[in-house]
Amino acid sequence: MPIRLEDANSNQELANGVASELWSRLIFSRLADESGHNGIEHIVSAASASHAQIVSWHRELREFVEAVCLAAIEIRGDKQEDQAFQTQLRDEIVERVSKGNLFSMPPRSFVDYKFADLDPAIAMDKAERQLEQHCLDFANEFFALLGRMQQHHLVGGIESGDDTCRFTFFRRVAIIEETARQRSQRNIGDKIETYDHFSTNIQHRNAMHVHHVRGPMLSELGDNVHPLPEKYQRFVSSLPDWLSPSIRVLEGELFREECVEWDTMVEIRPQEETVSIRWQRDPAIVFGDFVLAGWGEDVIVGEESRARDGDIERSKAIASSVAKRFHAGSMALAVLSIAMIGSVAWSPALLTLVAIALGLSAMYLASLAAKNEYFASGLLTTQRVLMHSTLIGGIVFATQAIVFAAVRWSIPALIVAAFCAVVVWLAFSMKSSDKELGGNRVD
């Protein structure tokens, strides 16, 4: 059941509540509630085990600080996808915070040889008083720890009005920026290793968030109105079990938010990543134990480069030969399509469809011819291929339209011929203005 913030317990009441919760969890508390005991050995065993519980709670305080710190970390900038780097950075921030003078030493055990000599009734009374005091001291130490964490900007605070409150929380911000990479090689024995060198710059900041809220209400975990984000679900689940019953969720209407950030330090981390590792090759011509000739990696690399250049030249020669065949095929189809238009033995509709199909085929072969020719000359671009195929297609369809107009006395055919002539003129002008081609067309 949610309660109003003004009705919440004070810190001292919370400390007493935590102390009572801790006492109820001690092994000795169950012995103290029993009607009797099994002698001093039983008392010594229960008291020692209870003291060990208190020592373990002190260890949990360090885990508590780590959980608070992890929940406060915010990483921005580069390497958002590098989960391993982010995990390492979070661990380093937590370790840096944990090195602060935050923790006190656990109490020394009162169960010694003198305690074991006591009368069982006296030992029971002494153990109960000592352990109750240890629980209260631990609860007070926990609140003192929270105060020290406030000073280190890990834990915030809250101030309440009649029906409003202002609460503060902190973030540990790390802004990551990766510099440009530079590549280098090293010869290590028979290996050639290639590396990328760069730096990862990390700007560390503290951020203070202040929220002003109307109608603040406190709810127990599980009774909150809005679901907890996954990050804070993990945080709550990592809290010590003796603390969880006292945790509350504050909810209300946010009407003002403030955020202040300040830089604390800058880290520059030189980085080196291995790009590749390959073994150097060192062939030799041998006869038995005699080496007649030998060469190294530099000679092999040069030979491979010459081989690649030879492959490229052969590919260009083949492309030039193929281009000539495509040009011939394109011209043959173009002439056939024009001759088809001049025929009077076919119906005009069928004649037109067949001529257009042949003209498109001639245009397609012209594009393949241009692609191979430009590749052979080292001037291949998509724009040049389209320009050449458009020029050929325009010439073919313009000629077809003129022949059709002459044979059929068709005015629309003359209009089509004029349009195609304009397309031919534009394509020829663009091709002539291409400086790399020197105004020459592909034949």
C-alpha positions as CSV (number, residue, x, y, z in Angstrom):
1,M,0.0,0.0,0.0
2,P,1.6,3.3,-1.1
3,I,2.3,5.9,1.7
4,R,2.9,9.6,1.5
5,L,6.5,10.7,1.7
6,E,5.8,12.8,4.8
7,D,4.6,9.7,6.6
8,A,7.8,7.8,5.9
9,N,10.1,6.7,8.7
10,S,13.0,8.8,9.8
11,N,16.6,7.6,9.2
12,Q,16.9,6.5,12.9
13,E,13.7,4.6,12.7
14,L,14.9,3.0,9.5
15,A,18.2,2.1,11.3
16,N,16.3,0.5,14.2
17,G,14.2,-1.4,11.7
18,V,17.3,-2.7,9.9
19,A,18.8,-3.7,13.2
20,S,15.7,-5.6,14.1
21,E,15.7,-7.3,10.7
22,L,19.3,-8.2,11.1
23,W,18.7,-9.6,14.7
24,S,15.9,-11.8,13.4
25,R,18.2,-13.4,10.9
26,L,20.9,-14.3,13.4
27,I,21.2,-18.0,14.4
28,F,21.5,-16.9,18.0
29,S,18.1,-15.1,17.9
30,R,16.4,-18.4,17.5
31,L,18.3,-19.8,20.4
32,A,17.4,-16.8,22.6
33,D,13.7,-17.3,21.8
34,E,13.9,-21.0,22.9
35,S,13.0,-22.1,26.4
36,G,16.4,-23.6,27.0
37,H,19.7,-24.5,25.6
38,N,22.0,-27.5,25.5
39,G,24.9,-26.1,27.5
40,I,27.8,-23.7,27.0
41,E,29.0,-25.5,23.9
42,H,25.7,-24.9,22.2
43,I,25.8,-21.2,23.2
44,V,29.4,-20.8,22.0
45,S,28.5,-22.4,18.6
46,A,25.5,-20.3,18.0
47,A,27.3,-17.1,19.1
48,S,30.3,-17.8,16.8
49,A,28.0,-18.6,13.8
50,S,26.1,-15.4,14.5
51,H,29.3,-13.3,14.6
52,A,30.3,-14.9,11.2
53,Q,26.9,-13.7,9.8
54,I,27.7,-10.1,10.9
55,V,31.1,-10.4,9.2
56,S,29.5,-11.6,6.0
57,W,27.1,-8.6,6.1
58,H,30.1,-6.3,6.2
59,R,31.4,-8.0,3.1
60,E,28.0,-7.4,1.5
61,L,28.5,-3.7,1.9
62,R,31.2,-3.7,-0.7
63,E,28.9,-5.6,-3.1
64,F,26.2,-3.0,-2.3
65,V,28.5,-0.1,-3.2
66,E,29.4,-1.9,-6.5
67,A,25.8,-2.4,-7.3
68,V,25.0,1.3,-6.7
69,C,28.0,2.3,-8.8
70,L,27.0,0.0,-11.7
71,A,23.5,1.4,-11.7
72,A,24.9,5.0,-11.9
73,I,27.3,4.4,-14.8
74,E,26.4,5.9,-18.2
75,I,28.5,5.3,-21.3
76,R,28.3,7.5,-24.3
77,G,30.0,7.9,-27.7
78,D,32.0,5.4,-29.6
79,K,32.3,1.6,-28.9
80,Q,28.6,1.3,-28.1
81,E,28.6,-2.1,-29.7
82,D,31.8,-3.3,-28.0
83,Q,30.3,-5.1,-25.0
84,A,33.7,-6.4,-23.8
85,F,35.2,-2.9,-23.7
86,Q,32.1,-1.5,-21.9
87,T,32.2,-4.3,-19.3
88,Q,35.9,-3.6,-18.7
89,L,35.3,0.1,-18.4
90,R,32.5,-0.4,-15.9
91,D,34.7,-2.7,-13.8
92,E,37.4,-0.1,-13.8
93,I,35.1,2.6,-12.6
94,V,33.7,0.4,-9.9
95,E,37.2,-0.5,-8.7
96,R,38.2,3.1,-8.7
97,V,35.2,4.0,-6.5
98,S,35.7,1.0,-4.2
99,K,39.2,2.1,-3.4
100,G,37.8,5.1,-1.6
101,N,37.9,5.1,2.2
102,L,34.2,4.0,2.4
103,F,34.3,0.8,4.6
104,S,34.9,0.2,8.3
105,M,36.3,-3.0,9.7
106,P,33.9,-5.7,11.1
107,P,33.7,-6.1,14.9
108,R,36.1,-8.6,16.6
109,S,34.5,-11.6,18.0
110,F,33.7,-11.6,21.7
111,V,33.6,-15.4,21.8
112,D,36.9,-16.3,23.4
113,Y,38.3,-18.5,26.1
114,K,36.9,-16.3,28.8
115,F,33.4,-16.4,27.3
116,A,33.6,-20.2,27.1
117,D,34.3,-20.3,30.9
118,L,31.1,-18.3,31.8
119,D,28.0,-19.8,33.3
120,P,25.5,-20.7,30.6
121,A,22.9,-18.2,31.8
122,I,25.5,-15.4,32.0
123,A,26.9,-16.4,28.6
124,M,23.4,-16.3,27.1
125,D,22.8,-12.8,28.4
126,K,26.2,-11.5,27.3
127,A,25.9,-12.9,23.9
128,E,22.4,-11.5,23.4
129,R,23.5,-8.0,24.4
130,Q,26.7,-8.1,22.3
131,L,24.9,-9.4,19.2
132,E,22.1,-6.9,19.5
133,Q,24.6,-4.1,19.8
134,H,26.5,-5.4,16.8
135,C,23.3,-5.4,14.8
136,L,22.6,-1.8,15.8
137,D,26.2,-0.8,15.2
138,F,26.0,-2.4,11.7
139,A,22.7,-0.6,10.9
140,N,24.2,2.7,12.0
141,E,27.4,2.0,10.0
142,F,25.3,1.3,7.0
143,F,23.8,4.8,7.2
144,A,27.2,6.3,7.8
145,L,28.3,4.5,4.6
146,L,25.4,6.0,2.7
147,G,26.6,9.4,4.0
148,R,30.1,8.8,2.8
149,M,28.7,7.7,-0.6
150,Q,26.8,11.0,-0.8
151,Q,30.1,12.9,-0.3
152,H,31.6,10.8,-3.2
153,H,28.5,11.7,-5.4
154,L,27.3,8.1,-5.5
155,V,24.1,8.4,-3.5
156,G,21.7,11.3,-3.6
157,G,19.3,12.8,-1.1
158,I,15.7,13.9,-0.7
159,E,14.0,17.0,0.7
160,S,10.2,17.0,1.2
161,G,7.6,19.7,1.4
162,D,3.9,19.5,2.3
163,D,2.9,17.7,-1.0
164,T,6.1,18.0,-3.0
165,C,9.7,16.9,-2.8
166,R,13.0,17.4,-4.4
167,F,15.4,14.4,-4.8
168,T,18.9,14.2,-6.2
169,F,20.7,11.3,-7.8
170,F,24.1,11.0,-9.5
171,R,25.6,9.5,-12.7
172,R,29.1,8.4,-13.4
173,V,29.5,9.3,-17.1
174,A,32.2,8.1,-19.5
175,I,32.3,9.7,-23.0
176,I,34.4,7.5,-25.4
177,E,36.0,8.9,-28.5
178,E,38.2,6.9,-30.8
179,T,40.8,8.7,-32.9
180,A,41.7,8.0,-36.6
181,R,43.5,4.8,-37.3
182,Q,47.0,4.6,-38.8
183,R,48.3,1.3,-40.2
184,S,51.8,-0.1,-39.9
185,Q,53.7,-3.3,-40.6
186,R,56.4,-5.1,-38.7
187,N,58.7,-7.8,-39.8
188,I,59.2,-10.3,-37.0
189,G,61.4,-13.2,-38.0
190,D,59.5,-14.9,-40.8
191,K,56.3,-13.1,-40.2
192,I,54.8,-9.8,-41.5
193,E,52.3,-8.4,-39.0
194,T,50.0,-5.5,-39.9
195,Y,48.6,-3.3,-37.1
196,D,46.1,-0.4,-36.7
197,H,47.2,2.2,-34.2
198,F,44.7,4.6,-32.6
199,S,43.8,6.1,-29.3
200,T,40.7,5.7,-27.2
201,N,40.0,8.9,-25.3
202,I,37.7,8.6,-22.3
203,Q,36.2,11.8,-20.7
204,H,35.0,11.0,-17.2
205,R,32.3,13.2,-15.7
206,N,30.0,13.3,-12.7
207,A,26.4,14.2,-13.4
208,M,23.9,15.5,-10.8
209,H,20.2,15.1,-11.6
210,V,17.6,17.0,-9.6
211,H,13.9,16.2,-9.9
212,H,11.1,18.3,-8.4
213,V,8.0,16.2,-7.9
214,R,4.3,16.8,-6.9
215,G,2.4,14.2,-4.9
216,P,5.3,11.8,-4.1
217,M,4.2,8.4,-2.9
218,L,6.3,5.5,-1.6
219,S,5.6,1.9,-2.6
220,E,7.1,-1.4,-1.6
221,L,8.9,-3.3,-4.3
222,G,6.3,-5.0,-6.5
223,D,3.6,-2.5,-5.6
224,N,5.0,0.4,-7.7
225,V,2.7,1.9,-10.4
226,H,5.3,2.0,-13.2
227,P,7.4,-1.1,-13.9
228,L,11.1,-0.8,-13.1
229,P,13.4,-0.7,-16.1
230,E,15.5,-3.9,-16.6
231,K,18.7,-2.2,-15.4
232,Y,17.1,-1.2,-12.1
233,Q,15.4,-4.6,-11.7
234,R,18.9,-6.1,-11.8
235,F,20.1,-3.5,-9.3
236,V,17.2,-4.3,-6.8
237,S,17.7,-8.0,-7.2
238,S,21.4,-7.6,-6.3
239,L,20.7,-5.8,-3.0
240,P,21.3,-7.7,0.3
241,D,18.3,-9.7,1.5
242,W,18.4,-7.9,4.8
243,L,18.0,-4.5,3.0
244,S,15.2,-5.4,0.5
245,P,12.3,-5.2,3.0
246,S,13.2,-1.6,3.7
247,I,13.5,-0.5,0.1
248,R,10.7,1.7,-1.3
249,V,10.0,3.1,-4.8
250,L,9.2,6.9,-5.0
251,E,6.7,7.9,-7.7
252,G,5.0,11.2,-8.4
253,E,4.5,13.9,-11.0
254,L,7.7,15.4,-12.2
255,F,7.3,19.1,-12.9
256,R,10.9,20.3,-13.1
257,E,14.2,18.6,-13.9
258,E,17.8,19.9,-13.7
259,C,21.1,18.3,-14.7
260,V,24.6,19.5,-14.0
261,E,27.7,17.7,-15.3
262,W,31.4,18.4,-14.5
263,D,34.5,16.8,-15.8
264,T,36.7,14.8,-13.4
265,M,39.5,13.3,-15.5
266,V,40.5,12.4,-19.1
267,E,42.1,9.0,-20.0
268,I,44.0,8.6,-23.2
269,R,44.5,4.9,-24.0
270,P,46.8,4.0,-26.9
271,Q,45.4,1.0,-28.8
272,E,46.8,-1.4,-31.2
273,E,44.8,-4.0,-33.1
274,T,46.2,-6.8,-35.3
275,V,44.9,-6.6,-38.8
276,S,46.7,-9.6,-40.3
277,I,49.6,-11.9,-39.7
278,R,51.3,-13.8,-42.6
279,W,54.5,-15.6,-43.0
280,Q,57.2,-14.3,-45.2
281,R,58.0,-16.5,-48.2
282,D,61.6,-17.3,-49.0
283,P,61.8,-19.8,-51.8
284,A,65.1,-21.2,-53.1
285,I,66.4,-23.4,-55.8
286,V,68.4,-26.2,-54.3
287,F,70.5,-29.2,-55.3
288,G,71.0,-31.5,-52.4
289,D,72.5,-29.4,-49.7
290,F,73.5,-26.7,-52.1
291,V,71.4,-23.5,-52.7
292,L,71.7,-22.4,-56.3
293,A,69.5,-19.4,-56.1
294,G,67.2,-17.7,-53.6
295,W,64.8,-14.8,-53.3
296,G,62.6,-13.1,-50.6
297,E,59.2,-11.6,-50.0
298,D,59.8,-8.4,-51.9
299,V,60.6,-10.3,-55.1
300,I,57.5,-12.5,-54.7
301,V,55.3,-9.4,-54.1
302,G,56.7,-7.8,-57.2
303,E,56.1,-10.9,-59.3
304,E,52.5,-11.2,-58.0
305,S,51.9,-7.6,-58.9
306,R,53.3,-8.2,-62.4
307,A,51.1,-11.3,-62.7
308,R,48.0,-9.3,-61.7
309,D,48.9,-6.6,-64.2
310,G,49.2,-9.4,-66.9
311,D,45.8,-10.8,-66.0
312,I,44.3,-7.4,-66.2
313,E,45.9,-6.8,-69.6
314,R,44.7,-10.2,-70.9
315,S,41.2,-9.4,-69.6
316,K,41.2,-6.1,-71.5
317,A,42.4,-7.8,-74.7
318,I,39.5,-10.3,-74.4
319,A,37.0,-7.5,-73.6
320,S,38.2,-5.6,-76.7
321,S,37.7,-8.6,-78.9
322,V,34.2,-9.3,-77.4
323,A,33.3,-5.6,-77.9
324,K,33.9,-5.9,-81.7
325,R,31.6,-8.9,-81.9
326,F,28.9,-7.1,-80.0
327,H,29.3,-4.1,-82.2
328,A,28.9,-6.2,-85.3
329,G,25.8,-7.9,-83.9
330,S,24.3,-4.5,-82.9
331,M,24.8,-3.1,-86.4
332,A,23.3,-6.2,-88.0
333,L,20.2,-6.0,-85.9
334,A,19.9,-2.3,-86.5
335,V,20.1,-2.7,-90.3
336,L,17.6,-5.6,-90.1
337,S,15.1,-3.5,-88.0
338,I,15.3,-0.6,-90.5
339,A,14.9,-2.9,-93.5
340,M,11.9,-4.5,-91.7
341,I,10.3,-1.1,-91.4
342,G,10.6,-0.6,-95.2
343,S,8.8,-3.8,-96.0
344,V,5.2,-3.5,-97.3
345,A,4.5,-7.3,-97.0
346,W,3.7,-7.1,-93.3
347,S,0.8,-5.5,-91.5
348,P,1.8,-2.1,-89.9
349,A,1.1,-3.2,-86.4
350,L,3.1,-6.4,-86.6
351,L,5.8,-4.6,-88.5
352,T,6.2,-2.0,-85.8
353,L,6.4,-4.5,-82.9
354,V,9.0,-6.6,-84.7
355,A,11.1,-3.5,-85.7
356,I,10.9,-2.1,-82.1
357,A,12.0,-5.5,-80.7
358,L,15.0,-5.7,-83.1
359,G,15.9,-2.1,-82.3
360,L,15.9,-2.8,-78.6
361,S,18.0,-5.8,-79.2
362,A,20.5,-3.7,-81.2
363,M,20.5,-1.1,-78.3
364,Y,21.2,-3.9,-75.7
365,L,24.1,-5.3,-77.8
366,A,25.5,-1.8,-78.2
367,S,25.5,-1.4,-74.4
368,L,27.4,-4.7,-74.0
369,A,29.9,-3.6,-76.7
370,A,30.4,-0.2,-74.9
371,K,30.9,-1.9,-71.6
372,N,33.6,-4.2,-72.9
373,E,35.3,-1.4,-75.0
374,Y,35.4,1.0,-72.1
375,F,36.7,-1.7,-69.8
376,A,39.5,-2.4,-72.3
377,S,40.4,1.2,-72.4
378,G,40.2,1.7,-68.6
379,L,37.4,4.3,-68.9
380,L,34.4,2.2,-67.8
381,T,31.6,4.0,-66.1
382,T,27.8,3.3,-66.0
383,Q,27.1,6.8,-67.4
384,R,29.3,6.3,-70.5
385,V,27.7,2.9,-71.2
386,L,24.2,4.4,-70.9
387,M,25.2,7.4,-73.0
388,H,26.5,5.2,-75.9
389,S,23.6,2.8,-75.8
390,T,21.2,5.8,-75.9
391,L,23.0,7.2,-78.8
392,I,22.8,4.0,-80.8
393,G,19.2,3.4,-79.9
394,G,18.2,7.0,-80.8
395,I,19.9,6.6,-84.2
396,V,18.1,3.3,-84.9
397,F,14.7,4.5,-83.8
398,A,15.0,7.9,-85.6
399,T,15.9,6.1,-88.9
400,Q,13.1,3.6,-88.4
401,A,10.6,6.5,-87.9
402,I,11.9,8.3,-91.0
403,V,11.6,5.2,-93.2
404,F,8.1,4.4,-91.8
405,A,7.0,7.9,-92.5
406,A,8.2,7.7,-96.0
407,V,6.6,4.4,-96.7
408,R,3.3,4.9,-94.9
409,W,3.0,8.7,-95.2
410,S,2.7,8.9,-91.4
411,I,2.9,12.4,-89.7
412,P,3.1,10.8,-86.2
413,A,6.2,8.9,-87.4
414,L,7.8,12.2,-88.4
415,I,7.1,13.5,-84.9
416,V,8.7,10.4,-83.3
417,A,11.7,10.8,-85.7
418,A,12.1,14.4,-84.5
419,F,12.0,13.4,-80.9
420,C,14.6,10.6,-81.5
421,A,16.8,13.1,-83.3
422,V,16.8,15.4,-80.3
423,V,17.7,12.4,-78.0
424,V,20.6,11.6,-80.5
425,W,21.8,15.2,-80.4
426,L,21.8,15.3,-76.6
427,A,23.6,12.0,-76.2
428,F,26.2,13.0,-78.9
429,S,26.8,16.3,-77.2
430,M,27.3,14.7,-73.8
431,K,29.7,12.2,-75.3
432,S,31.6,14.8,-77.2
433,S,32.0,16.9,-73.9
434,D,33.6,13.9,-72.1
435,K,37.2,15.0,-71.8
436,E,38.6,11.6,-71.0
437,L,37.1,10.2,-74.2
438,G,38.6,13.1,-76.2
439,G,35.3,13.5,-78.0
440,N,35.8,10.1,-79.7
441,R,32.9,7.7,-79.9
442,V,33.1,4.0,-79.4
443,D,33.0,2.2,-82.8
